[in-house]
Amino acid sequence: MSELHSRHRAVLPSWMPLYYESPLEITGGKGSRVTDAEGSSYLDFFTGIVTNMLGYDVAEVREAVEAQIATGVAHTSTLYLIRHQVELAEQIAELSGIPDAKVFFTNSGTEANETALLLATHARGSDEVLALRGSYHGRSFGTVAVTGNRAWKNSSLSPLNVHYLHGTDHASPAFRHMSDREYIDACVADLRDVLATASPKVACMIAEPVQGVNGFQMPPDGLLGAYKEVLDEHGILMISDEVQTGWGRTGTGFFGIDNHGVTPDAMTFAKGLGNGFAIGGVVARGDLMDGLPALGVATFGGNPVSTAAARATLKYVLDHDLQSNALRQGTTLLDGILALRELDSVKDVRGKGLMFAIEMADPATGAPSPALAGQVLEAARERGLLVGKGGLQGNVLRMAPPLTLSDADAAEGRDILLDAVRAVDAGAAS
């Protein structure tokens, strides 16, 4: 164990996971690549958990941050006017498509989801919330309550009354014989049943268009739109958790919810917007946002430095049409690794845009295999590629390269993935 690893374990919580048998320390980065403390270079296909959306050392973001710091004002608080904050809010409100939208900035996706839940439960006068099985919405008390992934659920105690719906379990025995249309109809029928039998007054539904921690499982396109039709009949609000799916990452929509043909009442965001600088927030209908009766601030939320970084990041995304690049590169990558489905140890290959995953299984039993996923994680690193891991059983490799990914880097990453998974599969079969 390295000296830094030992120090980490001594002073940081045991429930904070570290990747790799020999955890690495990233000390530098440029474009889609990072360098560790030992001088090894890697192509990064996980980008700080879907956060370094433009990659590393982006001049436009760096210069925007340096210009703000040069003023001597890194922080003033929301008790004063912050020009970057106002301008960023104006842009996000317009991009959201939500009528008369307003924006509140936080520091993280967890805080953003807490805020959205507060808005909805107050507006509806109810603590009842609908969420999806397999979901992850944050690590705080309220967001853990609406998380449907027990690997990340640290408490069964809850400030909310939560009912979990189907949506990303199409492959389960109960549904795998169904077409997408039949599955959507079954999910909607279940929602109606929940509302009729178990939930007298629901405040909202919160859903990720692509479940990040759950290994990029996703509802079939149109399901969340079908759900919203039912929610609207009852006045129930819809919150789209765009912490991982926003800003064009899915390729086919600027926000993940766009793939379902519906505009939510609120959207939460974080991660990629700051390209590494801490920022999150909620964009919601103005009446919903203004409905809270008491005062509220986020001391560091929307500070001058983070909003300067976010404005530069968002401008770069739009100026370079990175949504189109996400679709093009994502299609190339997914098409290239679909051949892995032929392997006995690969249960599934799936994705949308620059969010794609490989699900590993025991070749003898078909059971989820976190061990094989861990071996692929290590094998990819040995070949110069960093990827993520997730899924309910920890058996899914998940990839989210920067939206700036080049043709050459996409091809290199694809080839490393193919080689790493095939090598692990061969070892499992022997």
C-alpha positions, 0 to 999 in steps of 0.5 A, spaced: 500 500 500 502 506 498 504 512 503 498 516 501 493 510 500 495 509 508 494 516 510 487 516 506 485 510 510 487 513 516 483 519 516 477 518 511 471 514 511 471 507 510 465 507 506 468 512 501 470 507 495 477 507 491 478 504 485 484 499 483 488 494 487 493 500 487 489 506 487 492 512 483 493 519 484 491 523 478 496 529 478 495 532 471 491 532 465 490 535 458 484 534 453 481 527 454 488 524 458 490 524 465 497 523 468 498 519 475 503 521 480 508 515 477 508 519 470 503 514 467 498 517 462 491 514 461 485 516 456 480 518 461 473 515 459 470 516 466 472 524 467 471 525 474 464 521 475 461 524 469 464 531 471 470 534 467 465 534 461 470 538 456 476 534 459 482 537 462 486 544 461 480 547 457 483 554 455 476 558 455 474 555 462 481 556 465 481 563 462 474 565 465 476 563 472 483 566 472 479 573 470 474 572 475 480 571 481 484 576 478 478 581 480 480 579 487 473 576 488 472 569 489 466 569 493 461 575 495 454 570 497 448 571 494 446 577 498 449 581 493 448 581 486 453 576 482 453 578 474 455 571 472 450 568 476 444 572 473 447 571 466 448 563 467 441 563 470 438 567 464 441 562 459 439 555 463 432 558 464 431 559 456 435 552 455 430 548 459 424 550 455 420 550 462 415 556 462 417 562 466 423 558 469 427 560 475 434 558 477 437 556 484 444 554 484 447 549 489 454 546 490 452 539 488 447 534 485 445 532 492 443 539 494 440 540 487 435 534 488 434 536 496 432 543 493 427 540 488 424 535 493 423 541 498 419 545 492 415 540 490 413 537 497 411 544 499 407 546 493 403 539 494 403 539 501 405 532 501 411 528 503 409 522 498 414 521 493 415 517 487 422 514 485 424 509 480 427 502 482 435 502 481 435 510 482 441 514 485 439 521 487 445 523 492 448 521 499 444 526 504 438 524 508 433 526 503 436 524 497 438 517 500 430 516 502 428 517 494 434 512 492 432 505 489 439 502 489 441 499 496 448 499 495 448 506 496 442 507 501 445 508 508 439 508 512 432 506 511 430 512 515 426 517 511 423 524 512 419 522 506 414 517 504 417 514 498 413 509 493 418 505 487 416 504 480 418 500 475 422 503 469 429 500 468 427 493 469 425 491 462 430 485 463 427 482 469 423 476 468 417 479 469 418 484 463 423 481 459 418 478 454 415 484 453 416 489 447 418 496 449 411 498 448 408 493 452 413 494 457 411 502 457 404 500 458 405 495 464 409 501 467 403 506 466 398 501 469 402 499 475 403 507 476 395 508 476 395 502 481 400 505 486 396 512 485 389 508 486 391 504 492 397 506 496 398 514 495 393 518 497 396 525 495 403 524 491 407 531 491 412 529 485 416 524 481 423 524 481 427 520 475 433 520 472 433 519 464 439 515 465 440 511 471 448 513 472 450 509 479 445 503 476 450 502 470 447 507 465 440 503 465 435 507 462 427 507 461 425 506 454 424 512 450 417 515 451 416 512 458 417 518 462 412 522 458 407 517 459 408 517 466 407 525 466 401 524 462 398 520 468 401 525 473 398 531 470 391 528 471 393 528 479 397 535 479 403 531 481 409 534 479 415 531 475 422 532 477 428 530 472 434 529 475 439 531 469 445 531 474 449 526 469 445 526 463 444 534 462 448 538 457 447 534 451 451 528 453 445 523 451 446 526 444 439 525 442 437 531 447 440 537 450 437 534 456 436 527 458 428 528 459 428 530 451 428 523 449 421 522 452 418 528 449 416 532 455 418 538 459 418 537 466 416 541 472 423 542 474 430 539 473 436 538 477 443 539 474 450 539 477 457 535 475 459 537 468 456 544 468 462 547 471 467 542 468 470 540 475 468 546 479 463 545 484 456 547 481 449 545 481 442 547 481 435 547 480 431 550 474 423 550 475 417 553 474 417 560 477 411 559 481 414 553 484 420 556 485 417 562 488 412 558 492 417 557 499 414 561 504 421 562 508 428 565 506 433 561 503 440 562 501 446 557 499 452 560 501 457 558 496 452 556 491 453 560 484 459 564 487 463 568 482 468 563 480 463 557 479 459 561 475 464 564 471 467 556 469 460 554 468 458 560 463 465 558 459 463 551 459 456 552 457 458 557 451 463 551 449 458 546 449 454 550 445 459 554 440 462 547 438 455 543 438 458 538 443 451 534 443 452 532 436 459 530 437 456 526 443 451 522 438 457 521 433 462 519 437 457 515 442 454 511 436 461 509 433 463 507 440 457 503 442 457 500 435 464 498 436 463 494 442 456 491 441 460 485 438 462 483 446 455 481 447 457 475 443 462 473 449 459 468 455 461 473 460 458 479 457 450 480 459 449 486 456 452 492 452 448 499 452 448 506 452 446 513 449 450 518 446 457 518 451 454 514 456 455 507 455 456 500 459 458 493 459 455 488 464 459 482 466 456 476 468 459 469 470 459 465 464 457 458 467 451 461 471 449 468 468 449 471 475 452 478 475 459 478 476 462 484 480 469 480 480 469 480 472 467 487 472 473 489 477 478 485 473 476 489 466 477 495 470 484 493 472 485 490 465 483 497 462 487 501 466 493 496 464 492 498 457 491 505 458 484 507 459 480 509 465 473 507 466 467 507 471 464 501 475 456 501 477 450 497 477 446 494 483 451 488 483 457 492 482 458 488 475 457 494 470 463 498 467 460 505 465 463 509 460 462 517 460 468 520 456 468 528 455 464 531 450 470 533 446 472 526 445 476 526 438 475 520 433 482 518 434 481 517 442 474 514 441 477 509 436 483 508 441 478 507 447 474 502 443 480 498 442 482 498 449 475 496 451 475 490 446 481 487 448 480 488 456 474 485 456 476 479 451 482 478 455 478 477 462 473 473 458 478 468 456 481 468 463 474 466 466 473 461 461 479 457 462 
